């Protein structure tokens, strides 16, 4: 029997990258999926039989409307990246509203629909652990998610709802390569050659590897794991 047979899981930001890999992994293990993304067209070929919805997680009322049936687990993966600069056009508000506020709205919408013993997994980042110049909004929002996870883990513990985060480092996604393309005077490949000097295993993770960690956190094998941030970064951050 597949581990998630009969389980309903909501995955946000499921159209690309890590979110898509998570959805595909969970579908392969029998989960019934509801997939949310700002661009619903990206969701149509992710997993056969999945329910899809276009939702801007910055919009609290839209999020509340999207969570309309019982679920067993939430994977709050939706988010945006990139730098922000002080002054006109500073993206701080948009990044924080998406990554931190949007995740919070999703968790609160899911909470009353989860059974006792339900699971929540939030996608944070290695940038919750380290500071990167020019990425104040992204670092702040992803660090905020770790505080949110710890607090929610304590708050929801009476219902045995486990709340955890994953903190990926470099992952082979469009978002990662877009970030590398913004290094001045370098091709993305040249930028990666420099970046990997800070990565002991000298590699990027693949989205399927992150999906495997999420599947573990949702499984019975992870019973008792709550309030944790799982670092999966090829050694780029150790503690």
Secondary structure as the mmCIF struct_conf table of DSSP 4:
data_model
#
loop_
_struct_conf.conf_type_id
_struct_conf.id
_struct_conf.beg_label_comp_id
_struct_conf.beg_label_asym_id
_struct_conf.beg_label_seq_id
_struct_conf.end_label_comp_id
_struct_conf.end_label_asym_id
_struct_conf.end_label_seq_id
TURN_TY1_P TURN_TY1_P1 UNK A 3 UNK A 6
STRN STRN1 UNK A 8 UNK A 12
BEND BEND1 UNK A 13 UNK A 13
BEND BEND2 UNK A 15 UNK A 16
HELX_RH_AL_P HELX_RH_AL_P1 UNK A 17 UNK A 28
TURN_TY1_P TURN_TY1_P2 UNK A 29 UNK A 30
STRN STRN2 UNK A 32 UNK A 37
BEND BEND3 UNK A 38 UNK A 39
HELX_RH_3T_P HELX_RH_3T_P1 UNK A 40 UNK A 43
TURN_TY1_P TURN_TY1_P3 UNK A 44 UNK A 46
BEND BEND4 UNK A 47 UNK A 47
TURN_TY1_P TURN_TY1_P4 UNK A 48 UNK A 49
STRN STRN3 UNK A 51 UNK A 54
TURN_TY1_P TURN_TY1_P5 UNK A 57 UNK A 58
HELX_RH_AL_P HELX_RH_AL_P2 UNK A 60 UNK A 66
BEND BEND5 UNK A 69 UNK A 69
STRN STRN4 UNK A 71 UNK A 76
BEND BEND6 UNK A 86 UNK A 87
TURN_TY1_P TURN_TY1_P6 UNK A 88 UNK A 89
HELX_RH_AL_P HELX_RH_AL_P3 UNK A 92 UNK A 96
HELX_RH_PI_P HELX_RH_PI_P1 UNK A 97 UNK A 101
HELX_RH_AL_P HELX_RH_AL_P4 UNK A 102 UNK A 111
TURN_TY1_P TURN_TY1_P7 UNK A 112 UNK A 113
STRN STRN5 UNK A 114 UNK A 123
HELX_RH_3T_P HELX_RH_3T_P2 UNK A 126 UNK A 128
TURN_TY1_P TURN_TY1_P8 UNK A 129 UNK A 129
BEND BEND7 UNK A 130 UNK A 130
TURN_TY1_P TURN_TY1_P9 UNK A 133 UNK A 134
HELX_RH_AL_P HELX_RH_AL_P5 UNK A 136 UNK A 156
HELX_RH_3T_P HELX_RH_3T_P3 UNK A 157 UNK A 159
TURN_TY1_P TURN_TY1_P10 UNK A 160 UNK A 160
STRN STRN6 UNK A 162 UNK A 168
BEND BEND8 UNK A 170 UNK A 170
STRN STRN7 UNK A 171 UNK A 171
BEND BEND9 UNK A 172 UNK A 173
HELX_RH_AL_P HELX_RH_AL_P6 UNK A 174 UNK A 181
TURN_TY1_P TURN_TY1_P11 UNK A 182 UNK A 182
BEND BEND10 UNK A 183 UNK A 183
TURN_TY1_P TURN_TY1_P12 UNK A 184 UNK A 185
BEND BEND11 UNK A 186 UNK A 186
HELX_RH_AL_P HELX_RH_AL_P7 UNK A 188 UNK A 195
HELX_RH_3T_P HELX_RH_3T_P4 UNK A 196 UNK A 198
TURN_TY1_P TURN_TY1_P13 UNK A 200 UNK A 201
HELX_LH_PP_P HELX_LH_PP_P1 UNK A 204 UNK A 204
STRN STRN8 UNK A 205 UNK A 205
HELX_LH_PP_P HELX_LH_PP_P2 UNK A 206 UNK A 206
HELX_RH_AL_P HELX_RH_AL_P8 UNK A 207 UNK A 218
BEND BEND12 UNK A 219 UNK A 219
HELX_RH_3T_P HELX_RH_3T_P5 UNK A 220 UNK A 222
TURN_TY1_P TURN_TY1_P14 UNK A 223 UNK A 224
BEND BEND13 UNK A 227 UNK A 227
STRN STRN9 UNK A 229 UNK A 232
BEND BEND14 UNK A 233 UNK A 233
TURN_TY1_P TURN_TY1_P15 UNK A 234 UNK A 235
BEND BEND15 UNK A 236 UNK A 237
#
